[in-house]
Amino acid sequence: MNTSLARLHFAGGYQPSDSKDWRSIIPAFLVAICLVGFAGNLCVIGILLHGAWKGKSSMINSLILNLSLADLFLLLFSAPLRAAAYSKGVWDMGWFVCKSSDWFTHMCMAAKSLTIVVIAKACLMYVSNPVKQVNTNNCTIWMVLVVIWTMACLLPLPEWFFSTLRYYEGVEMCIMDVPALAQEFTSMFGKLYPLLVFCLPLLFTGMYFWKAYCQYQQRGTKTQNLRNQIRSRRLTIMLLSVAVTSAIMWLPEWIAWLWVWHLKTGSPVPPQGFIALSQVLMFSISSANPFIFLVMSEEFKSFKDFWKWLTSKKSLHDPDSQGTPPSNSQVITDKIPSQESLPSVPDKEKPGSSPPGEEKTVKEIPVLPDVEQFWHERDVIPSEQDNDPIPWEHDDSEIAGCSK
């Protein structure tokens, strides 16, 4: 790409490139992330809404639901636009998309970061007293969510103000056009925004999880319900995994952010591959979070049980996985009686005798051909003496002759 173009501050995920490989590889990765993350977040949202409908709502579940909704918004609106911007050499998605693309993406990411902080605080409250569930009324939950999204909307507003369309060398581009009067403001914004959205939330999240770990260690020495201890430990590990995964995968995006926002004359330009990789990793968080929830949380045990039931049912109906033909398996499932249909045997009867009703029931139970043949040979064909490996121990006549 031209050096003069590379020094422009592009917006909306627009990165003009002469390489056709980048224009096809990056959109393919983003589309795959969208498909996987969309399915995973839908599962998480559906299970949480089903639990809320049954009256199992809590602060932590509501915050996880909010996190999944933010991931879903990113995968539905931001990631497809980034894929379209990378696949084209010019910007043709209009003025409104150029103004709102970066703002909407960073709004959702800021909402996720603030939500993780509140989740860590709620986890500390739960670990401090696991017997008392951290259940709050709906007004408190809605108030917390409104505060989170309000702050997330306000923090990236400068990106909305300074993103615009400009013609450069006859090509329409979406760039960050900062006037001379706002240079100092944007320079300060470029430093404060990562501090407020990434560094401070990460610091508070780590502090809350460290306190939760200390509380768990102290309470583990006391007499306490073992199930509550295990549940607290699993909850802490799951939420900590979400926080650490988000921080690691989001860090390259902030390195690219600081590099671009503080690019000076004569300094090296950030490579296009690094910028593209940082954005792919940022959107990959939306696919990693639901996977962590579905694998590690007890709240989604019903999903795991359903998946196990689905796989086991598929293997049962697969004729290749069974030694008997499908006809025999059909007979078995149709002819096996239930426990209620089996007649009770009186205590007065002898073990060898059985009532007529029981004999009828036993006759209806099918016997596999191999098993029937095995027992038939044992009953009908007597064991030969030649097959006895130690015949001298059973031959009374030979023993008597030897004694004489």
N, C-alpha and C positions, 0 to 999 in steps of 0.2 A: 504494500500500500504506500501511497505517496507520503513523504515525511510531513509535509504541511497538513495533510488530512489527519495523520496520526496524532498530531498535537491538538486537534479539536476535542472539546469535551462533549462527547456524544451522550444523548439521553434516549430513554425508551428502549434500551437494549439494542439500539441500532449500532452496528459495527460493520462498516463497509469493508469488504475484503475482495481481493482479486483471486483468491484460491477457491476453486470449486469444491474441494474436499471439505473445507470448513463450512461451506454453505449447505452441505448435505449431512455431515456427521453431527454437528451440533443440533440441528432440528430433529434428527432421528433420535438422539439421546433424550431430548426434551419431550418428544412424543411418547417414548417408552416410559419415562418418569411419570408423565401425566396419566397414562393408562393404569400403571401399577398403583400409584398413589390414590387415584380416584376410587379404585375398587377397595383398597384398604381403609380409606377414610369413611367410605360409605358403610362398611361393616361396623366400624367403631361407632359412628353416629347412630346407626340403627340399633345396636345393642344398648347404647346408653339411653336412647329415647325409650326403648322398651322397658328398661329398668326404671326410668322416671315415671312411666305410665303405671308401673306396679308399685310405686311409692318408695323406691330405693334411691331417691335423689340425695345428693350430698354436695358439699362444697367442692371436694376433689373431683367428683364425677362431672360436675358442671364446668369446672375449669378444663378438664380433659376434653369435654365436648366443645368448648370454646376454641381450644387448640386445634382440634380436628376441623372445625368450621373454617378457621383461618387457613389451614393447609388446603382445604377444598377450594376456597376462593382463589388462592394462588394457582392451583392446578387448572382451574376453569378459565381464568381471565388473564393472568400474567404470563404463565409459561407458554401458552399457544401464541401470544403476541410476540414473545421473545423468539420463538421458533420461526415465525413468519418474518420478523425483522432480520434474522440471520440469513435466511434463505434468499433474500433479495438484495440487490445492490443499491437501490434507492428507497426512500421512504414514501410509501403510498397509502398509509393508513389514516391520514387526516390529522388535523390540528388537535382535536380533542384527545385522541389516543396518545399523541406526542406529549401533551401537557400532563396527562393523568397516569401514564404507564409507570414511570419511576415512583411517583407519589403513592399509587395504589400498592405497588410491590413492597415498598418500605413501610407502608402503613400496616400491612398484614404481618410483615416480619417483626415490626415493633410490638404489635399486639401479641405475637407469640412469645417474644422475649419477656414482656411484662407478665404474661400469663404464667410462664415458668417460674418467675419469682414468687407469685402468689401461691402457686402449687407447692413450692418448697416450704413456704410459711405454713400452709395447711398441713403438709406432711409433718412438720415439727409439732404442730398442735395435736395431731393424731398420735404420734409416737409418745408424746408426753403423757397422754391418758388414753390408751387404746380401748379401755373398757367403755368409755363414753364416746360414742361416735361423733365425728365432727359434722353434725347436721345443723344446718342453719335454715332460717326461713327464706322464702323466695325473694322477699324484698332486699335482704342483704346480698343475695347472689346477684340479682339484677343490678344493684348499685355498684358492686365490684366490677361487673362486666361493662357497665356504662363508663366507669372511670377509665378502665383499660383502653377501650376503643376511642374514647375522647382524646386521651393523651397520644394514642397511636396515630390519630388523624392530624393532630396539631404539630407533632414533632417534624415530619418531613414536608411541611408546607412550602418551604423555600424551593424545593424541587418543582413544585407546581408553578410557582411564580416565574422562574427563570427558564423553564423548558419551552422551546418554541421552534417553529420551522424557519429555516433559512436556506437560501440558494447559495451554493458555493461551487464555483466553476461550472455553472449551468446545471447542477444537480441539487434537487431538494433534499435536505437532510434535517433530522431532528437532533438539535444540539442544545447545550446549556449556554444560553446567551446572558452573561452577567454584565450589566452596565458598570461604568467606571466608578460611580458613586457607591455601588454595593460591593466593591471588591473586598473591603475589609470585613463586611458582614458575612459574605460567603466564605471567606477564609476562616473566620471564627466558627461558622456553622459546620464547615468541613471537619473541624477538630472536636466540637462539642457533641455533634450528633452521634458519632461512634461511642463517645464516652457515656452518653445518656442511654443509648439503646443497647449497647453490647457490653461495655466494660463494667459499669455499675450494676446492671442486672446480674451479670455473671458473678460479681463479687458478693452480692447479697444472696444469690442462690447457693453459692458455695458455703457461705456462713450459716445459712439455715440448715443445710444438709449436714454440716459438721456438728451443729448443735443437736440435730436429730440423732446422729450416730452416737454422740456422747450420752444422750438421754436413753437410747436403747441399751448401751453398755451398762449404765447404772441400774436400769430397771431389770436387766437380765440377771442380776445377782440376787434379786428379791423373789419371793414366792409370788408367782403370777401365772395367769392362764397361758399355757403353752401355745395355744392357737393364736392368741393375741400377739405374742412375741413373734411367731412365724409370720403372721400377717403384716405386722409392722416392718419386719425386716424385708419382706418381699416388696412392700409398697415403697420403701425407701430406695431399694436397689433399682426398681423399675423407673421411678421418677428421676433418680440420679443418672440412670442410663440415658434417658431422654435429654436431660440437660447437657450432659457431656457430649453426646452425639451432635446436638444442635450447635454447641460451641465450636467443636472441631471442624464441622462441615461449613460453618458460617465464617470462620476466621479468614480464609483466602479472599472472600468477598470484601472484607474490611481492609485487607492489605491493598487490594486493587482500588478500593474507594479512596484511601489516603494517598495513594500514588497518583491517581488521576486528579483529585481535587487540589493537590499541592505540587502539580507539575510546573517546573520552572524552565526558563529558557536555558538551553544547553544541557539539561538533565536528561537521562535516558528515558525513552518512552516505554510504558509497560507493554509487554508482548501480547499480541492478540490471543495467542493460545492460553496464556495465563488468565486473561479476563474471561474468556469463554469457559474455561474450566472452573473458575470461581463461581460463575453464574449457574453452571450445571450442578455443582455441589450444593449451592444454596437451595435450589429447587428440589434436590434429592432429599433434603430434610423432610419434606412433606410426604415422601414415600417411606422413610425410615421410621418415623414416629408411630404410625399405625401398626407397623410390624412389631415394634417393641411392645406396644400395648396388647396386641393379640396374643403374643407369646408369653409374656411375663405376668399379666394381671389376672387375679382371681375373678374379677368382675366379668371377664370374657371367657370364663370356664364353659359356659353354655355353647359358645362358638366352637371351642376345641372339642367338646363332647359331640356336637353336631357333625364336625368334620370327621371325627373318629367313627361315628355311626355311619356316615356316608361312605367312607372308604371301606369299612367292614361289610356293609351291605352290598357294595359293588363287588367285593371279592367273593361273597357268598353266591351271587348270581352269575359269576364267571364260571362257565363249565370247564374251562381249562385248568382251573385251580383245584378241582376236586377229582378224586379217583373214580367216582361213580358217574354213570351217565345222567343227563338231566332228568330222565324219566324216574329213576330211583329216588333222586332228591325230591322230586315233586311228591312221590308217594309218602316219603318220610314226613314232610311238612303237613301233609293232609291227614295222615293216619295217627299221629302221635296224640293220645288223649291228654286232656288237662288233669290236674290233680283233683279238681272237683268231681270229675267223671269217674275217677277210680273208686271202686267200692272199698269200704273199710272191712278189715278182717277181724273177726271176734277173737278175744284172747283165749277162749276155751278151745279153739280148734288147734289141732296138732300142726307142727311145722310142715309135715309132708303133705297135708291135705289142703285143698284150696276150694273155695266155693265155686259154683258153676259160673257166676257172673264174672269172677276174676279170670277164669280160664278163657272166657269169651273175649275179655279185654286183652289178655296176653296174646291171643291168636291174632288180634287185629294189628298188633305192633309188628311192623315189618322187620325182618332180620336180613342184614347184608349177606350176599351170597358167599363171600369169602369166610365170614365168621361162621355161617351155618355149616359150610363144608368142613371147617376145622373141627368143630365140636362133633360133627357126625363121624368123622374118622376116629376120633378119640373114643367114642362110645361103641362103635361097631367093630373096628379092627383091633383085636387084642394085641398087646405088646408082646413081641417075640422074645424068647430067652436069648437069642443070639445078639440082640441089640443091647443087652444089658452090659454096661461097661465093667461091672464087678460081679460076675455070676457066682463066684465062690463064696460070697457072703450070704447068698440066698439059697444055696444048695445044701439042704439039711443032710442028705445022704453022704455027700463027700466029707462034710464036717465030722459025721459019725465015724466014717472009715478012717480018717486021719487020727481021730482020738484013739481008735483001737490000735 
